[in-house]
Amino acid sequence: MRSSERFHILLRDAAFCGVLNSILCSKGMRLKSINASNFRNLHGEIAFSDGLNVFFGANGEGKTNWLEAIDLLATTRSFRTSKLTEAVKFGERLAIVSGQVADSPEVTRKLQVAIDGNLKILTINDKKEPAQRYLGHLFAVRFTADELEIVRGTPEARRRFLDAGITGLHPPFVQVAGDYARVIRQKNSLLQTARDEGWTIDKTAAALEPWNEQLVRLATHIHRARMRFVERLNEVLERKLFGREEVAIRYASSLEGKGDLSAYAELIAERLKLRVQAELVAGHSLIGTHRDDLDITFDGHDLRKFGSAGQQRSALLILLLAEVTVFEATRGEYPLFLIDDIDAELDYARIASLLEFLKGKTQTFATTSKESFVERFGGGASVFTVSHGAAESR
């Protein structure tokens, strides 16, 4: 059976439907409306329905920009650039994206992300909040062409996937990940100086000690959180509730084979002491969770090496739907689901199965440039025609 045919079975599996029927009445977070000003070419406000929302229009008009704005509101980041200043309209300094979010008709709050030069200002109900307090009020799972890097790209993409999923379940994790990145930057700077100035191993070891102490604590936290998240995803994947296609994942620590991973703090502390000379020669940190990876197999084969393009798309969707399931099981609500250029990445059979699964659960946002998609799937959906950054309801 071909991958596309098996995927069509994916969301029609009777056992899975039986499990999901028991939670169909779960209420998910809902984005009631969004307003954008000077964010790329966007302007104006849109009111959304609770189900499927479709952005339709020609390429270059701003469909993906609206999806990016929704994701920014949820994650405070862009899935298209690491520099938010690039998303500010040319000639402007300040861009604002705000939205009304509801968990129920009675509870609504205003979220806002303002990009002011190099500053990112987050507010909830017009009160400025740090990222760890802001995150968790709106969460989105997205399927885009760039997200395919998770299954076929670099380890960094897979680490970002894990950390974003963990943050959705436990927002304070963003502080841990941020602190770890800061420690690695500072340690790398020190190692570069030590190498350039010809420090001795003893001098380097002494200077590294306070940074390595922080690294041990933070890496241990990250390692445990990622291991647990992968375990929970596999609990869903191993039920084979997604049809016949078998996707499995395994967290691959860079310290595998170096000692007892169950005693991770002791192991990484030992490796840091042993590798001072190697890090001095390299001029950057060689030990830590920033060097870990996620192994993904599809029907028992390494997806990156042996998976076809269709199998990679199927595996990514299966992985994302497992994340949706874990999120609902943990938070008691479904996240938003974002799909960019939906009919460029998926055939109509897969789209039908995917939308059937998401119906009644997630609030879904999709972009398309094809009228045939709107004709086939637009019934019952809210469709917005996008032109020059403005979106009008059809």
C-alpha positions as CSV (number, residue, x, y, z in Angstrom):
1,M,0.0,0.0,0.0
2,R,1.4,3.4,-1.0
3,S,2.2,6.0,1.7
4,S,-0.6,8.3,0.5
5,E,-3.2,5.5,0.7
6,R,-2.0,4.5,4.1
7,F,-2.2,8.1,5.3
8,H,-5.8,8.3,4.2
9,I,-6.5,5.5,6.7
10,L,-4.5,7.4,9.4
11,L,-7.3,9.5,10.8
12,R,-10.1,7.0,10.1
13,D,-8.9,4.3,12.3
14,A,-11.8,3.1,14.3
15,A,-9.9,2.6,17.5
16,F,-8.6,6.2,17.4
17,C,-12.0,7.6,16.7
18,G,-13.3,5.7,19.7
19,V,-10.7,7.3,21.9
20,L,-11.3,10.8,20.5
21,N,-15.1,10.6,20.7
22,S,-14.8,10.6,24.5
23,I,-13.0,14.0,24.3
24,L,-14.9,15.7,21.5
25,C,-16.6,18.0,23.9
26,S,-13.3,19.4,25.2
27,K,-13.0,23.1,24.8
28,G,-9.9,24.5,23.2
29,M,-8.4,27.9,23.3
30,R,-9.8,30.1,20.6
31,L,-8.5,33.2,18.8
32,K,-11.6,35.3,18.4
33,S,-9.9,38.1,16.5
34,I,-6.6,39.5,15.4
35,N,-5.4,43.0,14.6
36,A,-2.1,43.9,12.8
37,S,-0.4,47.2,12.2
38,N,2.9,47.5,10.3
39,F,3.6,43.8,10.6
40,R,4.9,43.1,7.1
41,N,2.2,44.3,4.8
42,L,-0.7,43.6,7.1
43,H,-3.4,46.0,8.2
44,G,-6.8,45.7,9.7
45,E,-8.7,43.3,12.0
46,I,-10.2,39.9,11.4
47,A,-12.8,38.0,13.4
48,F,-12.4,34.2,13.2
49,S,-14.8,31.3,13.6
50,D,-14.1,28.5,16.0
51,G,-13.5,25.9,13.3
52,L,-11.7,26.1,10.0
53,N,-10.5,29.5,8.8
54,V,-9.0,29.8,5.3
55,F,-6.8,32.6,3.9
56,F,-7.3,32.7,0.1
57,G,-5.5,34.8,-2.4
58,A,-2.7,35.1,-5.0
59,N,0.9,34.6,-3.9
60,G,2.5,37.6,-2.4
61,E,-0.7,39.2,-1.1
62,G,-0.1,38.4,2.6
63,K,-1.8,35.0,3.3
64,T,1.3,33.6,5.0
65,N,1.9,36.9,6.7
66,W,-1.5,36.5,8.6
67,L,-0.5,33.0,9.6
68,E,2.8,34.3,10.8
69,A,1.1,37.0,12.8
70,I,-1.1,34.3,14.5
71,D,2.0,32.3,15.3
72,L,3.8,35.3,16.6
73,L,0.9,36.0,19.0
74,A,1.1,32.5,20.3
75,T,4.9,31.9,20.4
76,T,6.3,35.5,20.4
77,R,8.5,34.3,17.5
78,S,8.4,34.2,13.8
79,F,8.6,30.9,11.9
80,R,10.1,32.8,8.9
81,T,12.9,34.8,10.5
82,S,14.9,34.9,13.7
83,K,15.1,38.7,13.4
84,L,11.7,40.2,14.1
85,T,12.9,43.6,12.9
86,E,12.7,42.1,9.4
87,A,9.0,41.6,9.9
88,V,8.3,45.4,10.5
89,K,7.0,47.2,7.5
90,F,9.6,49.1,5.6
91,G,10.0,52.7,6.8
92,E,8.3,52.0,10.1
93,R,9.8,51.3,13.6
94,L,6.9,49.9,15.5
95,A,4.8,46.9,14.5
96,I,1.9,45.6,16.7
97,V,0.0,42.3,16.5
98,S,-2.9,41.9,19.1
99,G,-5.7,39.5,19.5
100,Q,-8.6,38.5,21.6
101,V,-8.3,35.0,23.0
102,A,-11.0,33.0,24.7
103,D,-11.1,29.8,26.7
104,S,-14.9,30.1,27.1
105,P,-17.5,32.8,26.2
106,E,-17.1,34.2,29.7
107,V,-13.3,34.4,29.8
108,T,-11.5,36.6,27.2
109,R,-8.2,38.3,27.3
110,K,-6.1,40.5,25.0
111,L,-2.7,39.4,24.0
112,Q,-0.3,41.7,22.2
113,V,3.2,41.6,20.8
114,A,4.8,44.9,19.9
115,I,8.1,45.0,17.9
116,D,9.8,48.4,18.7
117,G,13.2,48.4,17.1
118,N,15.2,45.6,18.8
119,L,12.7,45.4,21.6
120,K,9.9,42.9,21.9
121,I,7.1,44.0,24.3
122,L,4.6,41.4,25.4
123,T,1.3,42.4,27.1
124,I,-1.7,40.6,28.5
125,N,-4.8,42.8,29.0
126,D,-2.5,45.8,28.4
127,K,-0.1,44.8,31.2
128,K,3.5,44.1,30.3
129,E,4.6,40.6,31.1
130,P,7.8,38.5,30.7
131,A,7.8,35.7,28.2
132,Q,7.3,32.9,30.7
133,R,4.1,34.5,32.0
134,Y,2.9,35.4,28.5
135,L,3.5,32.0,26.9
136,G,0.8,29.4,27.5
137,H,-2.2,31.8,27.0
138,L,-2.2,30.7,23.3
139,F,-0.5,27.7,21.8
140,A,-0.2,26.7,18.1
141,V,1.0,23.7,16.3
142,R,2.0,24.4,12.7
143,F,2.6,22.5,9.5
144,T,4.7,24.5,7.0
145,A,7.3,23.7,4.4
146,D,10.0,24.9,6.9
147,E,8.7,22.5,9.5
148,L,9.7,19.6,7.3
149,E,13.2,20.3,8.5
150,I,12.1,18.5,11.7
151,V,12.0,15.2,9.8
152,R,14.7,15.8,7.1
153,G,16.9,18.6,8.3
154,T,19.4,19.5,11.0
155,P,19.4,18.4,14.6
156,E,18.8,22.1,15.6
157,A,15.3,21.9,13.9
158,R,14.4,18.8,16.0
159,R,15.7,20.4,19.2
160,R,13.5,23.4,18.5
161,F,10.5,21.2,17.9
162,L,11.1,19.5,21.3
163,D,11.6,22.7,23.2
164,A,8.6,24.4,21.7
165,G,6.4,21.4,22.6
166,I,7.7,21.4,26.2
167,T,7.2,25.2,26.5
168,G,3.6,24.7,25.4
169,L,3.0,22.3,28.2
170,H,5.2,24.1,30.7
171,P,5.8,27.7,29.8
172,P,8.5,28.3,32.5
173,F,10.7,26.0,30.5
174,V,11.4,28.9,28.1
175,Q,13.5,30.5,30.9
176,V,15.5,27.4,31.3
177,A,16.2,27.1,27.6
178,G,17.1,30.8,27.5
179,D,19.4,30.6,30.4
180,Y,21.1,27.6,28.9
181,A,21.7,29.4,25.6
182,R,23.1,32.4,27.5
183,V,25.5,30.1,29.4
184,I,26.7,28.5,26.2
185,R,27.3,31.9,24.5
186,Q,29.3,33.1,27.5
187,K,31.3,29.9,27.8
188,N,32.1,30.0,24.0
189,S,33.3,33.5,24.3
190,L,35.6,32.6,27.2
191,L,36.9,29.6,25.3
192,Q,37.7,31.7,22.2
193,T,39.6,34.1,24.4
194,A,41.5,31.3,26.1
195,R,42.5,29.8,22.8
196,D,43.5,33.1,21.2
197,E,45.5,34.1,24.2
198,G,47.1,30.7,24.8
199,W,45.8,30.0,28.2
200,T,47.0,26.9,30.0
201,I,44.5,24.0,30.7
202,D,44.5,24.7,34.4
203,K,43.8,28.4,33.9
204,T,41.0,27.5,31.4
205,A,39.5,24.9,33.7
206,A,39.4,27.4,36.6
207,A,37.7,30.0,34.5
208,L,35.2,27.6,33.1
209,E,34.1,26.2,36.5
210,P,31.3,28.6,37.3
211,W,29.9,28.3,33.8
212,N,30.1,24.6,33.8
213,E,28.3,24.4,37.2
214,Q,25.4,26.3,35.6
215,L,25.6,24.2,32.5
216,V,25.2,21.0,34.5
217,R,22.1,22.2,36.3
218,L,20.4,23.6,33.2
219,A,21.4,20.7,30.9
220,T,20.1,18.2,33.4
221,H,16.7,20.0,33.5
222,I,16.6,20.2,29.6
223,H,17.6,16.5,29.2
224,R,14.9,15.3,31.6
225,A,12.2,17.5,30.1
226,R,13.0,16.3,26.5
227,M,13.2,12.7,27.6
228,R,9.8,12.9,29.2
229,F,8.3,14.8,26.2
230,V,9.6,12.1,23.8
231,E,8.2,9.4,26.1
232,R,4.8,11.0,26.1
233,L,4.8,11.4,22.3
234,N,5.8,7.7,21.9
235,E,3.0,6.7,24.2
236,V,0.6,8.1,21.6
237,L,2.6,6.8,18.6
238,E,3.1,3.3,19.9
239,R,-0.6,2.7,20.1
240,K,-0.6,2.8,16.3
241,L,-3.8,4.8,16.6
242,F,-2.8,6.7,13.5
243,G,-3.4,3.9,11.0
244,R,-0.8,1.4,9.7
245,E,2.1,3.8,9.3
246,E,4.5,3.3,12.2
247,V,6.4,6.4,13.3
248,A,8.7,6.1,16.3
249,I,11.1,8.6,17.9
250,R,14.1,8.3,20.2
251,Y,15.9,11.1,22.1
252,A,19.6,10.7,21.1
253,S,21.8,12.3,23.8
254,S,25.3,13.3,22.7
255,L,26.5,11.5,25.8
256,E,25.3,8.1,24.8
257,G,28.0,5.5,25.3
258,K,29.9,7.8,27.7
259,G,28.4,6.5,30.9
260,D,25.1,6.2,32.9
261,L,22.5,8.5,31.4
262,S,20.2,7.8,34.3
263,A,22.7,9.8,36.4
264,Y,22.9,12.6,33.9
265,A,24.1,15.4,36.2
266,E,27.1,13.3,37.4
267,L,27.8,12.1,33.9
268,I,27.9,15.5,32.2
269,A,29.9,17.0,35.1
270,E,32.5,14.3,34.6
271,R,32.6,14.8,30.8
272,L,33.0,18.5,31.2
273,K,36.1,18.0,33.3
274,L,37.6,15.4,31.0
275,R,37.1,17.6,27.9
276,V,38.6,20.9,28.9
277,Q,41.6,20.5,26.6
278,A,39.4,19.5,23.7
279,E,37.1,22.5,24.2
280,L,40.1,24.8,24.6
281,V,41.5,23.6,21.2
282,A,38.1,23.9,19.6
283,G,37.3,27.3,21.0
284,H,33.7,26.4,21.8
285,S,31.6,24.1,24.0
286,L,31.6,20.4,23.0
287,I,29.4,19.0,25.8
288,G,25.8,19.7,26.4
289,T,22.2,19.3,25.3
290,H,22.8,21.7,22.4
291,R,24.5,18.8,20.7
292,D,21.6,16.3,21.1
293,D,19.3,15.0,18.4
294,L,16.0,13.2,17.8
295,D,16.0,10.0,15.9
296,I,12.8,9.5,13.8
297,T,11.9,6.2,12.1
298,F,9.1,5.5,9.6
299,D,8.0,1.9,9.3
300,G,11.3,1.0,11.0
301,H,13.6,2.9,8.6
302,D,15.6,6.1,9.3
303,L,13.3,8.8,7.9
304,R,16.1,11.2,6.9
305,K,18.1,8.6,5.0
306,F,15.4,6.4,3.5
307,G,12.1,8.3,3.6
308,S,10.5,9.6,0.5
309,A,9.1,13.1,0.3
310,G,5.6,11.7,0.8
311,Q,6.7,9.6,3.8
312,Q,8.4,12.6,5.4
313,R,5.2,14.7,5.1
314,S,3.2,11.9,6.5
315,A,5.6,11.4,9.4
316,L,5.6,15.1,10.2
317,L,1.8,15.2,10.3
318,I,1.7,12.1,12.5
319,L,4.2,13.7,14.8
320,L,2.3,17.0,15.0
321,L,-1.0,15.2,15.6
322,A,0.7,13.3,18.4
323,E,1.8,16.6,19.9
324,V,-1.8,17.9,19.6
325,T,-3.0,14.7,21.5
326,V,-0.4,15.1,24.2
327,F,-1.3,18.8,24.6
328,E,-4.9,18.0,25.0
329,A,-4.3,15.2,27.5
330,T,-2.1,17.6,29.6
331,R,-3.9,20.9,29.3
332,G,-7.5,19.7,28.8
333,E,-7.8,21.9,25.6
334,Y,-6.6,21.8,22.0
335,P,-4.0,24.1,20.5
336,L,-4.5,26.1,17.3
337,F,-3.4,24.3,14.2
338,L,-1.8,26.3,11.4
339,I,-1.2,25.0,7.9
340,D,0.6,27.1,5.3
341,D,0.0,26.5,1.6
342,I,-1.9,23.4,2.5
343,D,-2.6,22.1,-1.0
344,A,1.0,22.5,-2.1
345,E,2.2,20.0,0.5
346,L,-0.7,17.6,0.8
347,D,-3.0,15.9,-1.7
348,Y,-6.8,16.3,-1.3
349,A,-7.2,12.8,0.2
350,R,-4.8,13.7,3.0
351,I,-6.3,17.1,3.5
352,A,-9.8,15.6,3.9
353,S,-8.5,13.1,6.5
354,L,-6.6,15.8,8.3
355,L,-9.5,18.3,8.4
356,E,-11.9,15.5,9.5
357,F,-9.6,14.8,12.5
358,L,-9.2,18.4,13.4
359,K,-13.0,19.2,13.1
360,G,-14.6,19.9,16.4
361,K,-11.3,20.0,18.2
362,T,-8.8,22.5,17.1
363,Q,-9.3,26.0,15.7
364,T,-7.6,25.6,12.3
365,F,-6.0,28.2,10.0
366,A,-5.0,27.4,6.5
367,T,-3.7,29.3,3.5
368,T,-4.3,28.5,-0.2
369,S,-4.1,30.1,-3.5
370,K,-6.4,27.6,-5.2
371,E,-10.1,28.3,-5.8
372,S,-10.6,24.5,-6.1
373,F,-9.6,24.1,-2.4
374,V,-12.1,26.7,-1.3
375,E,-14.8,25.0,-3.4
376,R,-14.1,21.6,-1.9
377,F,-13.4,22.4,1.7
378,G,-14.8,25.9,2.2
379,G,-18.3,24.9,3.1
380,G,-18.8,25.6,6.7
381,A,-15.5,27.4,7.0
382,S,-14.7,31.1,7.3
383,V,-12.9,32.1,4.1
384,F,-11.0,35.4,3.9
385,T,-9.7,36.8,0.6
386,V,-6.3,38.5,1.1
387,S,-5.3,41.4,-1.1
388,H,-2.4,43.8,-0.4
389,G,-2.3,42.6,3.3
390,A,-6.0,43.2,4.0
391,A,-8.3,40.2,4.6
392,E,-12.0,40.4,3.8
393,S,-14.6,37.8,4.6
394,R,-16.2,36.1,1.6
